[in-house]
Amino acid sequence: MDVQELRPGLWRWTAAHPEWDHAESWGPEVGSVYAELPEAVVLVDPLVPADDEERFWAALDRDVERVGRPVYVLLTVHWHERSVEAVLERYKAALWRPEEKVDLPAGVEPIVVEGSDWKEAMFFLEPHRALVVGDRLKVDPKEKRYISRA
């Protein structure tokens, strides 16, 4: 597990995807985001790291308790459900997914892109001035820039 504080109240962590295969077009590490907003705590595409589960839950429990706000789990795309059920149960959280939208807390603006058989969302977290994406963009290692996965 690698954890980065991007700015106060905004964190990104990566963990090994449990179903990753060498044939995949993406690497074995996948990212998730934790954001503290004025009305809520938001977790985007959460994946609890299997190799550091106890420490992860202890840190997240501590932060959720410290903030004392409702928890929302936001999915960028349906195949990122990974640890969603565990987070929903643990914090009695609300779930937002591109196919089944619920009201979001202030400061979260979803941007939904529709494919032929899927929907994918990006989230603009206004208080942090941050755009959180799932699979919509990827880094081109040769060009060192983001490109669309359209």
N, CA, C and O atoms as a GROMACS GRO file, in nm:
protein
  600
    1MET      N    1   0.085  -0.118   0.000
    1MET     CA    2   0.000   0.000   0.000
    1MET      C    3   0.089   0.123   0.000
    1MET      O    4   0.184   0.134   0.078
    2ASP      N    5   0.057   0.215  -0.089
    2ASP     CA    6   0.126   0.342  -0.095
    2ASP      C    7   0.022   0.451  -0.074
    2ASP      O    8  -0.078   0.455  -0.144
    3VAL      N    9   0.046   0.540   0.023
    3VAL     CA   10  -0.050   0.645   0.058
    3VAL      C   11   0.015   0.780   0.036
    3VAL      O   12   0.129   0.802   0.077
    4GLN      N   13  -0.058   0.871  -0.028
    4GLN     CA   14  -0.008   1.007  -0.052
    4GLN      C   15  -0.112   1.108  -0.008
    4GLN      O   16  -0.229   1.098  -0.043
    5GLU      N   17  -0.068   1.207   0.070
    5GLU     CA   18  -0.154   1.320   0.100
    5GLU      C   19  -0.135   1.421  -0.012
    5GLU      O   20  -0.026   1.475  -0.029
    6LEU      N   21  -0.242   1.447  -0.089
    6LEU     CA   22  -0.233   1.539  -0.201
    6LEU      C   23  -0.247   1.683  -0.154
    6LEU      O   24  -0.185   1.774  -0.210
    7ARG      N   25  -0.328   1.702  -0.052
    7ARG     CA   26  -0.345   1.829   0.018
    7ARG      C   27  -0.424   1.798   0.144
    7ARG      O   28  -0.479   1.688   0.154
    8PRO      N   29  -0.433   1.889   0.239
    8PRO     CA   30  -0.506   1.856   0.362
    8PRO      C   31  -0.649   1.807   0.332
    8PRO      O   32  -0.726   1.874   0.263
    9GLY      N   33  -0.681   1.690   0.385
    9GLY     CA   34  -0.814   1.633   0.366
    9GLY      C   35  -0.834   1.559   0.235
    9GLY      O   36  -0.945   1.515   0.206
   10LEU      N   37  -0.729   1.544   0.155
   10LEU     CA   38  -0.740   1.473   0.027
   10LEU      C   39  -0.622   1.377   0.015
   10LEU      O   40  -0.506   1.418   0.010
   11TRP      N   41  -0.655   1.248   0.012
   11TRP     CA   42  -0.554   1.142   0.009
   11TRP      C   43  -0.580   1.048  -0.106
   11TRP      O   44  -0.695   1.029  -0.147
   12ARG      N   45  -0.473   0.990  -0.158
   12ARG     CA   46  -0.482   0.886  -0.260
   12ARG      C   47  -0.397   0.769  -0.213
   12ARG      O   48  -0.285   0.787  -0.166
   13TRP      N   49  -0.452   0.649  -0.228
   13TRP     CA   50  -0.373   0.531  -0.197
   13TRP      C   51  -0.382   0.432  -0.311
   13TRP      O   52  -0.479   0.428  -0.386
   14THR      N   53  -0.278   0.352  -0.322
   14THR     CA   54  -0.278   0.245  -0.421
   14THR      C   55  -0.260   0.113  -0.348
   14THR      O   56  -0.199   0.106  -0.241
   15ALA      N   57  -0.315   0.010  -0.407
   15ALA     CA   58  -0.304  -0.126  -0.352
   15ALA      C   59  -0.306  -0.224  -0.467
   15ALA      O   60  -0.354  -0.193  -0.576
   16ALA      N   61  -0.254  -0.341  -0.442
   16ALA     CA   62  -0.252  -0.446  -0.544
   16ALA      C   63  -0.394  -0.495  -0.570
   16ALA      O   64  -0.467  -0.531  -0.478
   17HIS      N   65  -0.431  -0.497  -0.696
   17HIS     CA   66  -0.564  -0.548  -0.733
   17HIS      C   67  -0.563  -0.700  -0.716
   17HIS      O   68  -0.475  -0.768  -0.769
   18PRO      N   69  -0.661  -0.755  -0.643
   18PRO     CA   70  -0.660  -0.899  -0.614
   18PRO      C   71  -0.680  -0.988  -0.736
   18PRO      O   72  -0.646  -1.106  -0.732
   19GLU      N   73  -0.735  -0.935  -0.843
   19GLU     CA   74  -0.762  -1.017  -0.961
   19GLU      C   75  -0.674  -0.981  -1.080
   19GLU      O   76  -0.703  -1.019  -1.193
   20TRP      N   77  -0.566  -0.907  -1.054
   20TRP     CA   78  -0.480  -0.864  -1.165
   20TRP      C   79  -0.412  -0.983  -1.230
   20TRP      O   80  -0.372  -1.078  -1.164
   21ASP      N   81  -0.400  -0.976  -1.361
   21ASP     CA   82  -0.335  -1.079  -1.441
   21ASP      C   83  -0.232  -1.009  -1.530
   21ASP      O   84  -0.256  -0.897  -1.576
   22HIS      N   85  -0.121  -1.073  -1.554
   22HIS     CA   86  -0.016  -1.012  -1.636
   22HIS      C   87  -0.064  -0.973  -1.775
   22HIS      O   88  -0.001  -0.890  -1.841
   23ALA      N   89  -0.172  -1.031  -1.821
   23ALA     CA   90  -0.224  -1.001  -1.955
   23ALA      C   91  -0.304  -0.870  -1.956
   23ALA      O   92  -0.337  -0.820  -2.064
   24GLU      N   93  -0.335  -0.815  -1.840
   24GLU     CA   94  -0.414  -0.694  -1.834
   24GLU      C   95  -0.338  -0.576  -1.895
   24GLU      O   96  -0.215  -0.574  -1.896
   25SER      N   97  -0.414  -0.480  -1.947
   25SER     CA   98  -0.352  -0.362  -2.007
   25SER      C   99  -0.319  -0.255  -1.901
   25SER      O  100  -0.265  -0.149  -1.934
   26TRP      N  101  -0.350  -0.284  -1.776
   26TRP     CA  102  -0.321  -0.192  -1.667
   26TRP      C  103  -0.234  -0.265  -1.565
   26TRP      O  104  -0.233  -0.388  -1.560
   27GLY      N  105  -0.163  -0.189  -1.486
   27GLY     CA  106  -0.069  -0.247  -1.390
   27GLY      C  107  -0.138  -0.310  -1.270
   27GLY      O  108  -0.260  -0.297  -1.254
   28PRO      N  109  -0.061  -0.378  -1.185
   28PRO     CA  110  -0.118  -0.448  -1.070
   28PRO      C  111  -0.167  -0.357  -0.959
   28PRO      O  112  -0.248  -0.399  -0.876
   29GLU      N  113  -0.119  -0.232  -0.954
   29GLU     CA  114  -0.161  -0.138  -0.850
   29GLU      C  115  -0.275  -0.052  -0.903
   29GLU      O  116  -0.268   0.000  -1.015
   30VAL      N  117  -0.379  -0.037  -0.823
   30VAL     CA  118  -0.491   0.050  -0.859
   30VAL      C  119  -0.509   0.155  -0.750
   30VAL      O  120  -0.471   0.134  -0.635
   31GLY      N  121  -0.568   0.268  -0.788
   31GLY     CA  122  -0.580   0.380  -0.696
   31GLY      C  123  -0.719   0.400  -0.642
   31GLY      O  124  -0.819   0.364  -0.705
   32SER      N  125  -0.725   0.458  -0.522
   32SER     CA  126  -0.848   0.496  -0.455
   32SER      C  127  -0.825   0.633  -0.393
   32SER      O  128  -0.711   0.675  -0.372
   33VAL      N  129  -0.935   0.704  -0.363
   33VAL     CA  130  -0.925   0.839  -0.309
   33VAL      C  131  -1.012   0.854  -0.185
   33VAL      O  132  -1.124   0.801  -0.179
   34TYR      N  133  -0.959   0.927  -0.086
   34TYR     CA  134  -1.030   0.966   0.036
   34TYR      C  135  -1.034   1.118   0.035
   34TYR      O  136  -0.931   1.183   0.019
   35ALA      N  137  -1.154   1.176   0.053
   35ALA     CA  138  -1.166   1.323   0.056
   35ALA      C  139  -1.260   1.366   0.168
   35ALA      O  140  -1.370   1.312   0.184
   36GLU      N  141  -1.214   1.464   0.244
   36GLU     CA  142  -1.299   1.527   0.345
   36GLU      C  143  -1.362   1.650   0.282
   36GLU      O  144  -1.293   1.739   0.232
   37LEU      N  145  -1.495   1.654   0.285
   37LEU     CA  146  -1.571   1.765   0.230
   37LEU      C  147  -1.650   1.831   0.342
   37LEU      O  148  -1.661   1.773   0.450
   38PRO      N  149  -1.704   1.950   0.320
   38PRO     CA  150  -1.777   2.018   0.427
   38PRO      C  151  -1.893   1.938   0.487
   38PRO      O  152  -1.925   1.952   0.605
   39GLU      N  153  -1.958   1.852   0.404
   39GLU     CA  154  -2.075   1.778   0.452
   39GLU      C  155  -2.054   1.627   0.462
   39GLU      O  156  -2.142   1.556   0.510
   40ALA      N  157  -1.940   1.577   0.419
   40ALA     CA  158  -1.924   1.431   0.412
   40ALA      C  159  -1.778   1.392   0.397
   40ALA      O  160  -1.690   1.475   0.371
   41VAL      N  161  -1.756   1.262   0.415
   41VAL     CA  162  -1.631   1.197   0.376
   41VAL      C  163  -1.664   1.116   0.251
   41VAL      O  164  -1.765   1.046   0.247
   42VAL      N  165  -1.579   1.128   0.150
   42VAL     CA  166  -1.603   1.060   0.023
   42VAL      C  167  -1.487   0.963  -0.003
   42VAL      O  168  -1.370   0.998   0.012
   43LEU      N  169  -1.523   0.840  -0.042
   43LEU     CA  170  -1.425   0.741  -0.085
   43LEU      C  171  -1.457   0.705  -0.230
   43LEU      O  172  -1.569   0.663  -0.261
   44VAL      N  173  -1.359   0.720  -0.318
   44VAL     CA  174  -1.380   0.690  -0.459
   44VAL      C  175  -1.309   0.559  -0.493
   44VAL      O  176  -1.189   0.545  -0.470
   45ASP      N  177  -1.384   0.464  -0.546
   45ASP     CA  178  -1.331   0.333  -0.589
   45ASP      C  179  -1.244   0.268  -0.480
   45ASP      O  180  -1.131   0.228  -0.507
   46PRO      N  181  -1.296   0.255  -0.358
   46PRO     CA  182  -1.211   0.206  -0.250
   46PRO      C  183  -1.169   0.059  -0.268
   46PRO      O  184  -1.249  -0.027  -0.303
   47LEU      N  185  -1.041   0.036  -0.242
   47LEU     CA  186  -0.987  -0.099  -0.238
   47LEU      C  187  -0.908  -0.112  -0.109
   47LEU      O  188  -0.807  -0.043  -0.090
   48VAL      N  189  -0.954  -0.200  -0.021
   48VAL     CA  190  -0.882  -0.226   0.104
   48VAL      C  191  -0.763  -0.314   0.069
   48VAL      O  192  -0.780  -0.422   0.013
   49PRO      N  193  -0.641  -0.270   0.103
   49PRO     CA  194  -0.522  -0.349   0.068
   49PRO      C  195  -0.516  -0.479   0.146
   49PRO      O  196  -0.513  -0.478   0.269
   50ALA      N  197  -0.514  -0.590   0.076
   50ALA     CA  198  -0.515  -0.722   0.141
   50ALA      C  199  -0.392  -0.744   0.227
   50ALA      O  200  -0.399  -0.815   0.328
   51ASP      N  201  -0.280  -0.685   0.190
   51ASP     CA  202  -0.157  -0.708   0.264
   51ASP      C  203  -0.138  -0.615   0.384
   51ASP      O  204  -0.041  -0.628   0.458
   52ASP      N  205  -0.231  -0.522   0.404
   52ASP     CA  206  -0.219  -0.427   0.515
   52ASP      C  207  -0.358  -0.387   0.566
   52ASP      O  208  -0.381  -0.273   0.605
   53GLU      N  209  -0.448  -0.484   0.564
   53GLU     CA  210  -0.589  -0.458   0.593
   53GLU      C  211  -0.610  -0.399   0.733
   53GLU      O  212  -0.684  -0.302   0.747
   54GLU      N  213  -0.548  -0.454   0.834
   54GLU     CA  214  -0.570  -0.408   0.971
   54GLU      C  215  -0.526  -0.263   0.989
   54GLU      O  216  -0.599  -0.183   1.048
   55ARG      N  217  -0.410  -0.228   0.940
   55ARG     CA  218  -0.360  -0.090   0.952
   55ARG      C  219  -0.447   0.006   0.872
   55ARG      O  220  -0.472   0.118   0.916
   56PHE      N  221  -0.492  -0.037   0.754
   56PHE     CA  222  -0.578   0.046   0.671
   56PHE      C  223  -0.708   0.080   0.743
   56PHE      O  224  -0.746   0.196   0.753
   57TRP      N  225  -0.777  -0.024   0.796
   57TRP     CA  226  -0.904  -0.002   0.864
   57TRP      C  227  -0.885   0.087   0.988
   57TRP      O  228  -0.968   0.173   1.015
   58ALA      N  229  -0.778   0.066   1.062
   58ALA     CA  230  -0.753   0.148   1.181
   58ALA      C  231  -0.739   0.296   1.143
   58ALA      O  232  -0.795   0.382   1.210
   59ALA      N  233  -0.665   0.324   1.038
   59ALA     CA  234  -0.646   0.463   0.995
   59ALA      C  235  -0.776   0.523   0.942
   59ALA      O  236  -0.810   0.637   0.974
   60LEU      N  237  -0.849   0.446   0.863
   60LEU     CA  238  -0.975   0.498   0.807
   60LEU      C  239  -1.078   0.517   0.918
   60LEU      O  240  -1.147   0.619   0.920
   61ASP      N  241  -1.089   0.422   1.011
   61ASP     CA  242  -1.181   0.438   1.124
   61ASP      C  243  -1.150   0.566   1.202
   61ASP      O  244  -1.240   0.642   1.237
   62ARG      N  245  -1.022   0.588   1.226
   62ARG     CA  246  -0.979   0.707   1.302
   62ARG      C  247  -1.019   0.836   1.228
   62ARG      O  248  -1.068   0.930   1.290
   63ASP      N  249  -0.997   0.840   1.096
   63ASP     CA  250  -1.030   0.960   1.020
   63ASP      C  251  -1.180   0.983   1.010
   63ASP      O  252  -1.227   1.095   1.026
   64VAL      N  253  -1.256   0.877   0.985
   64VAL     CA  254  -1.402   0.891   0.975
   64VAL      C  255  -1.459   0.938   1.109
   64VAL      O  256  -1.548   1.023   1.112
   65GLU      N  257  -1.409   0.883   1.219
   65GLU     CA  258  -1.456   0.926   1.351
   65GLU      C  259  -1.416   1.070   1.379
   65GLU      O  260  -1.497   1.147   1.432
   66ARG      N  261  -1.294   1.108   1.346
   66ARG     CA  262  -1.247   1.245   1.370
   66ARG      C  263  -1.332   1.346   1.294
   66ARG      O  264  -1.369   1.450   1.349
   67VAL      N  265  -1.364   1.317   1.168
   67VAL     CA  266  -1.440   1.410   1.086
   67VAL      C  267  -1.587   1.413   1.129
   67VAL      O  268  -1.648   1.520   1.132
   68GLY      N  269  -1.644   1.298   1.164
   68GLY     CA  270  -1.781   1.294   1.215
   68GLY      C  271  -1.888   1.331   1.114
   68GLY      O  272  -1.990   1.389   1.151
   69ARG      N  273  -1.867   1.297   0.988
   69ARG     CA  274  -1.966   1.328   0.884
   69ARG      C  275  -2.008   1.199   0.814
   69ARG      O  276  -1.939   1.098   0.824
   70PRO      N  277  -2.121   1.202   0.744
   70PRO     CA  278  -2.163   1.082   0.670
   70PRO      C  279  -2.058   1.042   0.566
   70PRO      O  280  -1.982   1.126   0.518
   71VAL      N  281  -2.056   0.914   0.535
   71VAL     CA  282  -1.961   0.859   0.437
   71VAL      C  283  -2.035   0.825   0.309
   71VAL      O  284  -2.142   0.765   0.311
   72TYR      N  285  -1.975   0.864   0.197
   72TYR     CA  286  -2.026   0.831   0.065
   72TYR      C  287  -1.920   0.752  -0.009
   72TYR      O  288  -1.801   0.785  -0.004
   73VAL      N  289  -1.962   0.647  -0.078
   73VAL     CA  290  -1.874   0.570  -0.165
   73VAL      C  291  -1.916   0.603  -0.308
   73VAL      O  292  -2.033   0.586  -0.345
   74LEU      N  293  -1.821   0.649  -0.387
   74LEU     CA  294  -1.847   0.686  -0.526
   74LEU      C  295  -1.772   0.590  -0.617
   74LEU      O  296  -1.652   0.569  -0.602
   75LEU      N  297  -1.844   0.532  -0.710
   75LEU     CA  298  -1.782   0.443  -0.809
   75LEU      C  299  -1.767   0.516  -0.941
   75LEU      O  300  -1.860   0.580  -0.989
   76THR      N  301  -1.649   0.505  -0.999
   76THR     CA  302  -1.631   0.564  -1.131
   76THR      C  303  -1.691   0.475  -1.239
   76THR      O  304  -1.741   0.523  -1.341
   77VAL      N  305  -1.687   0.343  -1.215
   77VAL     CA  306  -1.741   0.248  -1.312
   77VAL      C  307  -1.773   0.117  -1.237
   77VAL      O  308  -1.708   0.087  -1.137
   78HIS      N  309  -1.870   0.042  -1.284
   78HIS     CA  310  -1.921  -0.072  -1.207
   78HIS      C  311  -1.816  -0.179  -1.177
   78HIS      O  312  -1.829  -0.248  -1.076
   79TRP      N  313  -1.714  -0.194  -1.260
   79TRP     CA  314  -1.616  -0.300  -1.230
   79TRP      C  315  -1.514  -0.259  -1.124
   79TRP      O  316  -1.420  -0.333  -1.097
   80HIS      N  317  -1.533  -0.141  -1.063
   80HIS     CA  318  -1.447  -0.100  -0.952
   80HIS      C  319  -1.511  -0.125  -0.816
   80HIS      O  320  -1.478  -0.057  -0.719
   81GLU      N  321  -1.601  -0.219  -0.807
   81GLU     CA  322  -1.673  -0.246  -0.682
   81GLU      C  323  -1.584  -0.306  -0.573
   81GLU      O  324  -1.620  -0.298  -0.455
   82ARG      N  325  -1.475  -0.363  -0.607
   82ARG     CA  326  -1.372  -0.417  -0.518
   82ARG      C  327  -1.412  -0.427  -0.371
   82ARG      O  328  -1.467  -0.530  -0.332
   83SER      N  329  -1.386  -0.326  -0.289
   83SER     CA  330  -1.414  -0.331  -0.143
   83SER      C  331  -1.537  -0.252  -0.103
   83SER      O  332  -1.555  -0.219   0.014
   84VAL      N  333  -1.622  -0.220  -0.199
   84VAL     CA  334  -1.737  -0.134  -0.173
   84VAL      C  335  -1.827  -0.189  -0.062
   84VAL      O  336  -1.863  -0.115   0.030
   85GLU      N  337  -1.864  -0.316  -0.070
   85GLU     CA  338  -1.956  -0.372   0.030
   85GLU      C  339  -1.902  -0.360   0.172
   85GLU      O  340  -1.976  -0.326   0.264
   86ALA      N  341  -1.774  -0.386   0.189
   86ALA     CA  342  -1.713  -0.376   0.323
   86ALA      C  343  -1.719  -0.234   0.376
   86ALA      O  344  -1.748  -0.213   0.494
   87VAL      N  345  -1.693  -0.136   0.290
   87VAL     CA  346  -1.698   0.005   0.333
   87VAL      C  347  -1.841   0.047   0.362
   87VAL      O  348  -1.867   0.115   0.462
   88LEU      N  349  -1.935   0.007   0.276
   88LEU     CA  350  -2.076   0.041   0.298
   88LEU      C  351  -2.125  -0.011   0.432
   88LEU      O  352  -2.189   0.062   0.508
   89GLU      N  353  -2.095  -0.135   0.460
   89GLU     CA  354  -2.140  -0.196   0.586
   89GLU      C  355  -2.073  -0.133   0.707
   89GLU      O  356  -2.140  -0.104   0.807
   90ARG      N  357  -1.945  -0.111   0.700
   90ARG     CA  358  -1.868  -0.061   0.814
   90ARG      C  359  -1.913   0.079   0.857
   90ARG      O  360  -1.920   0.108   0.976
   91TYR      N  361  -1.943   0.166   0.759
   91TYR     CA  362  -1.975   0.305   0.789
   91TYR      C  363  -2.120   0.344   0.759
   91TYR      O  364  -2.156   0.462   0.765
   92LYS      N  365  -2.204   0.244   0.727
   92LYS     CA  366  -2.343   0.273   0.689
   92LYS      C  367  -2.346   0.383   0.582
   92LYS      O  368  -2.423   0.478   0.590
   93ALA      N  369  -2.259   0.367   0.484
   93ALA     CA  370  -2.237   0.468   0.382
   93ALA      C  371  -2.343   0.464   0.272
   93ALA      O  372  -2.413   0.364   0.255
   94ALA      N  373  -2.352   0.573   0.200
   94ALA     CA  374  -2.436   0.582   0.081
   94ALA      C  375  -2.350   0.549  -0.041
   94ALA      O  376  -2.231   0.582  -0.044
   95LEU      N  377  -2.409   0.484  -0.140
   95LEU     CA  378  -2.337   0.445  -0.262
   95LEU      C  379  -2.389   0.523  -0.381
   95LEU      O  380  -2.510   0.530  -0.403
   96TRP      N  381  -2.298   0.581  -0.457
   96TRP     CA  382  -2.330   0.646  -0.584
   96TRP      C  383  -2.255   0.572  -0.693
   96TRP      O  384  -2.134   0.550  -0.684
   97ARG      N  385  -2.328   0.534  -0.795
   97ARG     CA  386  -2.266   0.471  -0.912
   97ARG      C  387  -2.331   0.532  -1.036
   97ARG      O  388  -2.444   0.579  -1.029
   98PRO      N  389  -2.262   0.530  -1.149
   98PRO     CA  390  -2.317   0.595  -1.268
   98PRO      C  391  -2.455   0.543  -1.309
   98PRO      O  392  -2.534   0.617  -1.366
   99GLU      N  393  -2.484   0.415  -1.279
   99GLU     CA  394  -2.613   0.357  -1.318
   99GLU      C  395  -2.723   0.383  -1.216
   99GLU      O  396  -2.841   0.377  -1.250
  100GLU      N  397  -2.688   0.412  -1.092
  100GLU     CA  398  -2.786   0.430  -0.984
  100GLU      C  399  -2.743   0.548  -0.900
  100GLU      O  400  -2.672   0.533  -0.801
  101LYS      N  401  -2.788   0.664  -0.939
  101LYS     CA  402  -2.742   0.786  -0.872
  101LYS      C  403  -2.824   0.816  -0.748
  101LYS      O  404  -2.946   0.794  -0.746
  102VAL      N  405  -2.757   0.865  -0.645
  102VAL     CA  406  -2.822   0.919  -0.524
  102VAL      C  407  -2.775   1.062  -0.510
  102VAL      O  408  -2.679   1.104  -0.576
  103ASP      N  409  -2.842   1.138  -0.424
  103ASP     CA  410  -2.797   1.274  -0.400
  103ASP      C  411  -2.656   1.272  -0.343
  103ASP      O  412  -2.623   1.191  -0.257
  104LEU      N  413  -2.575   1.362  -0.393
  104LEU     CA  414  -2.437   1.372  -0.348
  104LEU      C  415  -2.420   1.490  -0.254
  104LEU      O  416  -2.497   1.586  -0.260
  105PRO      N  417  -2.320   1.484  -0.169
  105PRO     CA  418  -2.296   1.598  -0.080
  105PRO      C  419  -2.248   1.719  -0.159
  105PRO      O  420  -2.196   1.706  -0.270
  106ALA      N  421  -2.266   1.836  -0.102
  106ALA     CA  422  -2.218   1.959  -0.165
  106ALA      C  423  -2.069   1.947  -0.193
  106ALA      O  424  -1.994   1.893  -0.112
  107GLY      N  425  -2.029   1.997  -0.307
  107GLY     CA  426  -1.888   1.996  -0.342
  107GLY      C  427  -1.846   1.882  -0.431
  107GLY      O  428  -1.730   1.874  -0.470
  108VAL      N  429  -1.940   1.791  -0.466
  108VAL     CA  430  -1.908   1.679  -0.555
  108VAL      C  431  -1.991   1.695  -0.682
  108VAL      O  432  -2.114   1.698  -0.679
  109GLU      N  433  -1.921   1.706  -0.795
  109GLU     CA  434  -1.992   1.715  -0.922
  109GLU      C  435  -1.952   1.597  -1.010
  109GLU      O  436  -1.836   1.587  -1.052
  110PRO      N  437  -2.046   1.507  -1.037
  110PRO     CA  438  -2.014   1.394  -1.125
  110PRO      C  439  -2.018   1.435  -1.272
  110PRO      O  440  -2.100   1.517  -1.312
  111ILE      N  441  -1.929   1.378  -1.349
  111ILE     CA  442  -1.926   1.398  -1.494
  111ILE      C  443  -1.936   1.257  -1.552
  111ILE      O  444  -1.842   1.179  -1.541
  112VAL      N  445  -2.049   1.226  -1.614
  112VAL     CA  446  -2.073   1.090  -1.661
  112VAL      C  447  -2.051   1.081  -1.811
  112VAL      O  448  -2.100   1.164  -1.888
  113VAL      N  449  -1.977   0.978  -1.851
  113VAL     CA  450  -1.950   0.949  -1.992
  113VAL      C  451  -2.017   0.815  -2.021
  113VAL      O  452  -1.998   0.718  -1.947
  114GLU      N  453  -2.095   0.810  -2.129
  114GLU     CA  454  -2.166   0.686  -2.163
  114GLU      C  455  -2.101   0.618  -2.282
  114GLU      O  456  -2.081   0.679  -2.387
  115GLY      N  457  -2.069   0.489  -2.264
  115GLY     CA  458  -2.019   0.407  -2.373
  115GLY      C  459  -2.134   0.326  -2.430
  115GLY      O  460  -2.249   0.347  -2.393
  116SER      N  461  -2.104   0.234  -2.519
  116SER     CA  462  -2.209   0.154  -2.581
  116SER      C  463  -2.275   0.061  -2.482
  116SER      O  464  -2.395   0.035  -2.494
  117ASP      N  465  -2.201   0.009  -2.385
  117ASP     CA  466  -2.261  -0.084  -2.288
  117ASP      C  467  -2.216  -0.054  -2.144
  117ASP      O  468  -2.226  -0.141  -2.058
  118TRP      N  469  -2.168   0.066  -2.117
  118TRP     CA  470  -2.123   0.101  -1.982
  118TRP      C  471  -2.133   0.251  -1.962
  118TRP      O  472  -2.143   0.328  -2.058
  119LYS      N  473  -2.129   0.291  -1.838
  119LYS     CA  474  -2.122   0.433  -1.802
  119LYS      C  475  -2.004   0.448  -1.708
  119LYS      O  476  -1.979   0.362  -1.624
  120GLU      N  477  -1.934   0.558  -1.723
  120GLU     CA  478  -1.820   0.584  -1.636
  120GLU      C  479  -1.828   0.728  -1.588
  120GLU      O  480  -1.869   0.817  -1.662
  121ALA      N  481  -1.789   0.751  -1.463
  121ALA     CA  482  -1.796   0.884  -1.405
  121ALA      C  483  -1.658   0.933  -1.364
  121ALA      O  484  -1.570   0.855  -1.328
  122MET      N  485  -1.644   1.064  -1.370
  122MET     CA  486  -1.532   1.134  -1.308
  122MET      C  487  -1.597   1.225  -1.205
  122MET      O  488  -1.715   1.260  -1.218
  123PHE      N  489  -1.523   1.264  -1.104
  123PHE     CA  490  -1.580   1.349  -0.999
  123PHE      C  491  -1.493   1.472  -0.978
  123PHE      O  492  -1.372   1.461  -0.955
  124PHE      N  493  -1.555   1.589  -0.987
  124PHE     CA  494  -1.486   1.712  -0.953
  124PHE      C  495  -1.518   1.741  -0.807
  124PHE      O  496  -1.633   1.761  -0.770
  125LEU      N  497  -1.414   1.743  -0.724
  125LEU     CA  498  -1.428   1.772  -0.582
  125LEU      C  499  -1.393   1.919  -0.562
  125LEU      O  500  -1.277   1.954  -0.543
  126GLU      N  501  -1.494   2.003  -0.565
  126GLU     CA  502  -1.477   2.148  -0.570
  126GLU      C  503  -1.393   2.202  -0.454
  126GLU      O  504  -1.305   2.285  -0.478
  127PRO      N  505  -1.417   2.161  -0.328
  127PRO     CA  506  -1.336   2.219  -0.221
  127PRO      C  507  -1.186   2.193  -0.236
  127PRO      O  508  -1.104   2.270  -0.186
  128HIS      N  509  -1.150   2.086  -0.304
  128HIS     CA  510  -1.009   2.052  -0.324
  128HIS      C  511  -0.960   2.091  -0.464
  128HIS      O  512  -0.840   2.080  -0.493
  129ARG      N  513  -1.052   2.138  -0.550
  129ARG     CA  514  -1.018   2.172  -0.688
  129ARG      C  515  -0.949   2.053  -0.756
  129ARG      O  516  -0.847   2.068  -0.822
  130ALA      N  517  -1.009   1.934  -0.736
  130ALA     CA  518  -0.949   1.810  -0.785
  130ALA      C  519  -1.047   1.734  -0.872
  130ALA      O  520  -1.166   1.725  -0.841
  131LEU      N  521  -0.997   1.678  -0.981
  131LEU     CA  522  -1.075   1.589  -1.067
  131LEU      C  523  -1.027   1.447  -1.041
  131LEU      O  524  -0.909   1.417  -1.057
  132VAL      N  525  -1.120   1.359  -1.000
  132VAL     CA  526  -1.087   1.220  -0.972
  132VAL      C  527  -1.143   1.136  -1.086
  132VAL      O  528  -1.262   1.140  -1.116
  133VAL      N  529  -1.055   1.059  -1.148
  133VAL     CA  530  -1.095   0.974  -1.261
  133VAL      C  531  -1.064   0.829  -1.227
  133VAL      O  532  -0.978   0.800  -1.145
  134GLY      N  533  -1.136   0.739  -1.293
  134GLY     CA  534  -1.109   0.597  -1.276
  134GLY      C  535  -1.027   0.548  -1.394
  134GLY      O  536  -0.905   0.564  -1.396
  135ASP      N  537  -1.095   0.489  -1.491
  135ASP     CA  538  -1.026   0.435  -1.608
  135ASP      C  539  -1.031   0.530  -1.727
  135ASP      O  540  -0.975   0.500  -1.832
  136ARG      N  541  -1.097   0.642  -1.712
  136ARG     CA  542  -1.119   0.732  -1.826
  136ARG      C  543  -0.988   0.786  -1.883
  136ARG      O  544  -0.976   0.806  -2.003
  137LEU      N  545  -0.892   0.809  -1.797
  137LEU     CA  546  -0.761   0.859  -1.840
  137LEU      C  547  -0.653   0.763  -1.794
  137LEU      O  548  -0.668   0.696  -1.691
  138LYS      N  549  -0.546   0.757  -1.868
  138LYS     CA  550  -0.432   0.678  -1.824
  138LYS      C  551  -0.306   0.754  -1.860
  138LYS      O  552  -0.308   0.845  -1.944
  139VAL      N  553  -0.197   0.718  -1.797
  139VAL     CA  554  -0.070   0.784  -1.824
  139VAL      C  555  -0.003   0.713  -1.941
  139VAL      O  556   0.012   0.591  -1.941
  140ASP      N  557   0.039   0.792  -2.039
  140ASP     CA  558   0.119   0.739  -2.149
  140ASP      C  559   0.264   0.745  -2.103
  140ASP      O  560   0.320   0.854  -2.092
  141PRO      N  561   0.327   0.629  -2.076
  141PRO     CA  562   0.462   0.630  -2.018
  141PRO      C  563   0.566   0.694  -2.110
  141PRO      O  564   0.665   0.749  -2.061
  142LYS      N  565   0.547   0.687  -2.240
  142LYS     CA  566   0.642   0.748  -2.332
  142LYS      C  567   0.629   0.900  -2.333
  142LYS      O  568   0.729   0.972  -2.336
  143GLU      N  569   0.507   0.947  -2.331
  143GLU     CA  570   0.481   1.091  -2.341
  143GLU      C  571   0.475   1.160  -2.205
  143GLU      O  572   0.481   1.283  -2.197
  144LYS      N  573   0.462   1.081  -2.096
  144LYS     CA  574   0.450   1.136  -1.960
  144LYS      C  575   0.334   1.233  -1.949
  144LYS      O  576   0.347   1.340  -1.890
  145ARG      N  577   0.220   1.196  -2.006
  145ARG     CA  578   0.101   1.278  -1.998
  145ARG      C  579  -0.021   1.187  -1.995
  145ARG      O  580  -0.012   1.068  -2.026
  146TYR      N  581  -0.134   1.245  -1.957
  146TYR     CA  582  -0.259   1.168  -1.954
  146TYR      C  583  -0.321   1.165  -2.091
  146TYR      O  584  -0.317   1.264  -2.165
  147ILE      N  585  -0.378   1.049  -2.125
  147ILE     CA  586  -0.451   1.038  -2.250
  147ILE      C  587  -0.586   0.973  -2.221
  147ILE      O  588  -0.600   0.900  -2.123
  148SER      N  589  -0.683   1.001  -2.306
  148SER     CA  590  -0.817   0.945  -2.288
  148SER      C  591  -0.818   0.798  -2.328
  148SER      O  592  -0.747   0.756  -2.419
  149ARG      N  593  -0.900   0.721  -2.258
  149ARG     CA  594  -0.917   0.579  -2.294
  149ARG      C  595  -1.045   0.560  -2.373
  149ARG      O  596  -1.111   0.457  -2.359
  150ALA      N  597  -1.082   0.657  -2.453
  150ALA     CA  598  -1.207   0.653  -2.529
  150ALA      C  599  -1.213   0.536  -2.622
  150ALA      O  600  -1.312   0.519  -2.693
   0.00000   0.00000   0.00000
